[in-house]
Amino acid sequence: MPENNDRLRAARLRRGWRSQEAAARGVTAAGKEALNDLSFEVAPRTWRRWESAKPGWPREDYATALHAAFGVGPERLGFVAPDGLDLDEDDGVDVSRRTLVAVTAAALTAGPVAPRHVDPALIGYFQQQLEGHYRADMLLGPHDLIGTVSEQYKLIDNLVRTSAGETRRGLLRVGAAYAALVGWLYQDAGDLGAAAFWRGVTQEIALRSRDVHLIGYSLVNHAQVRTDLGDGLGVVDLCEAALEDASGLAPKVRVMALQQQAHGASLLQDRTAVDRLIDEAGGLIGRVDDDLPWGNACRRTPGYLEVQRATCYGRLGLGEEAGALWTQVLAGVPTTARRDRGVYLARHASAAAAARQPDEAVEIAREAATIAVETGSARMRRELGTLERAMRPWQDAPIGRDLSEVLAPVVERG
């Protein structure tokens, strides 16, 4: 039995709260704002119990305040749920349902409605912050960013409610980008229900902004969730809707819709459509020259369309062709894109297994497993689960046992 709750103590010190009393004050302030309750308080004696060897499980308002302060739920701060408490951690997601309630409340919180002056320079400020969040996502993975990004969305939403004219329209556009990022973070964390909720928020704000490019982007975001759900027809429907008036769309949005539709076609086992759609996107990617702050993966990701084609070929069971593409892609992945590299490695390993190269598959999986543990990406764990299924013909052979050994830390982390 540990002498104290070291996870909570470490989180406190990372926030710069050197004493337990300072932490109690900090979480009290966060809770008052998150709960909209000025009477809320965390007493120092409560905090001392939380840092003890038997912290118990915090009541709901305390859990909300802890998430608001640290960006993660109690289960990641050393609290142990009592028997029978459902944390809704299916598929490896470690964001509890009460945490989801606390974070998604940012999209539903009532706020001031009286007009006031809002400086238009705030739009550029939030856009710059967004770029930083995209970079941090590549390095950290989803769990450490969900709380931070959703809180900034909440601030933008409050500013939208009090601003007017072009400033309000600009804040709506950047707010939609923030909501889309929260949706992506939940999707990467494996919580598709929360991802779908935030994709809906994105679409609502896009429609309110009257921005046709943003509306198309929001439909592609919905299609991404349908892809993870394995709904090929749903993906195609949404992408076709996004492309209905393609002549008026920015090339970037058309590229996004075409490549996502290719994923839908791969789920429907239609290789001809996959190649046609990705080739069409390839003809447009050189024309992407807008300054929109969202949806820039096609510019930021080396070999963007080769990544999509390789992923689609993997779904189609084309192991050798997918493997050749992954070798090409991985050679250009920068060290800063560690999580993406892990996903690509896991897919490359599955392609090797499909090509009946089990030794190569296990060797590639070693690095992917290490990155999966470091980042906590549920998407990566799902990809490694796909590899496990592809390796079933060798599960009783020595190489199959080697794979189990390689993946053991991932299973423990999940």
KAFEN-V90529 format. One record per backbone hydrogen bond with DSSP energy under -0.5 kcal/mol. NH is the residue of the N-H (numbers start at 1). CO is the residue of the C=O. If there is no record, write none. Layout:
# KAFEN-V90529
nh & co
NH & CO
NH & CO
This chain:
# KAFEN-V90529
nh & co
5 & 51
6 & 4
9 & 5
10 & 6
11 & 7
12 & 8
13 & 9
14 & 10
15 & 11
16 & 13
17 & 12
18 & 16
23 & 19
24 & 20
25 & 21
26 & 22
27 & 23
28 & 24
29 & 25
30 & 26
31 & 27
32 & 28
33 & 29
34 & 30
35 & 31
36 & 32
37 & 32
40 & 37
43 & 41
46 & 43
47 & 43
48 & 44
49 & 45
50 & 46
51 & 47
52 & 49
53 & 3
63 & 59
64 & 60
65 & 61
66 & 62
67 & 63
68 & 64
69 & 65
70 & 66
71 & 67
76 & 73
77 & 74
79 & 74
81 & 79
85 & 82
86 & 84
87 & 85
92 & 89
93 & 90
96 & 94
100 & 96
101 & 97
102 & 98
103 & 99
104 & 100
105 & 101
106 & 103
107 & 104
108 & 105
109 & 105
116 & 162
122 & 119
123 & 120
124 & 120
125 & 121
126 & 122
127 & 123
128 & 124
129 & 125
130 & 126
131 & 127
132 & 128
133 & 129
134 & 130
135 & 131
136 & 132
137 & 133
138 & 134
139 & 135
140 & 136
141 & 137
145 & 142
146 & 142
147 & 71
149 & 145
150 & 146
151 & 147
152 & 148
153 & 149
154 & 150
155 & 151
156 & 152
157 & 153
158 & 154
159 & 155
160 & 156
161 & 157
162 & 158
162 & 159
163 & 159
167 & 164
168 & 164
169 & 165
170 & 166
171 & 167
172 & 168
173 & 169
174 & 170
175 & 171
176 & 172
177 & 173
178 & 174
179 & 175
180 & 176
181 & 177
182 & 178
183 & 179
184 & 180
185 & 181
186 & 182
187 & 183
188 & 184
189 & 185
190 & 187
191 & 186
192 & 190
195 & 191
196 & 192
197 & 193
198 & 194
199 & 195
200 & 196
201 & 197
202 & 198
203 & 199
204 & 200
205 & 201
206 & 202
207 & 203
208 & 204
209 & 205
210 & 206
210 & 207
211 & 206
212 & 210
215 & 211
216 & 212
217 & 213
218 & 214
219 & 215
220 & 216
221 & 217
222 & 218
223 & 219
224 & 220
225 & 221
226 & 222
227 & 223
228 & 224
229 & 225
230 & 227
231 & 226
232 & 230
235 & 231
236 & 232
237 & 233
238 & 234
239 & 235
240 & 236
241 & 237
242 & 238
243 & 239
244 & 241
246 & 243
248 & 245
249 & 246
253 & 250
254 & 250
255 & 251
256 & 252
257 & 253
258 & 254
259 & 255
260 & 256
261 & 257
262 & 258
263 & 259
264 & 260
265 & 261
266 & 262
267 & 263
268 & 264
269 & 266
270 & 265
271 & 269
274 & 270
275 & 271
276 & 272
277 & 273
278 & 274
279 & 275
280 & 276
281 & 277
282 & 278
283 & 279
284 & 281
285 & 281
287 & 284
288 & 285
289 & 287
299 & 296
300 & 296
301 & 297
302 & 300
304 & 301
307 & 303
308 & 304
309 & 305
310 & 306
311 & 307
312 & 308
313 & 309
314 & 310
315 & 311
316 & 312
317 & 314
318 & 313
319 & 317
322 & 318
323 & 319
324 & 320
325 & 321
326 & 322
327 & 323
328 & 324
329 & 325
330 & 326
331 & 327
332 & 329
333 & 330
337 & 334
338 & 336
339 & 138
341 & 337
342 & 338
343 & 339
344 & 340
345 & 341
346 & 342
347 & 343
348 & 344
349 & 345
350 & 346
351 & 347
352 & 348
353 & 349
354 & 350
355 & 351
356 & 353
357 & 352
361 & 357
362 & 358
363 & 359
364 & 360
365 & 361
366 & 362
367 & 363
367 & 364
368 & 364
369 & 365
370 & 366
371 & 367
372 & 368
373 & 369
374 & 370
375 & 371
376 & 372
378 & 188
378 & 376
379 & 188
381 & 377
382 & 378
383 & 379
384 & 380
385 & 381
386 & 382
387 & 383
388 & 384
389 & 385
390 & 386
391 & 387
392 & 389
394 & 391
395 & 392
397 & 394
400 & 394
400 & 397
401 & 397
402 & 398
403 & 399
404 & 400
405 & 401
406 & 402
407 & 403
408 & 404
410 & 407
411 & 407
412 & 408
413 & 409
414 & 410
